[in-house]
Amino acid sequence: MSQHLQAALASRAVIDQALGILMGQNKSAADQAFEILRTISQNRNVKLRDVAAEVITAVSGQPPADAPRFS
């Protein structure tokens, strides 16, 4: 159960980071940024976390960390 919780927290952190990037780039609200991620995920049939990781990697040049930094 602990591993599942850590994985969920890591996924949430990656998605939140990508949302922040999209909000800044598009000057949009969080719900609009989430809709962008969700649409890309559905159209490409790729998990939302993976789309978010691609956004982070494209902007930072590095993939997101696998584990939450606060663990």
MOTA-V613065 format. One record per run of one state. SS is the DSSP state (a for helix, b for strand, c for the rest). FROM is the first residue (numbers start at 1). LEN is the number of residues. If there is no record, write none. Layout:
<<SS	FROM	LEN> <SS	FROM	LEN>>
This chain:
<<c	1	1> <a	2	25> <c	27	3> <a	30	15> <c	45	3> <a	48	13> <c	61	11>>
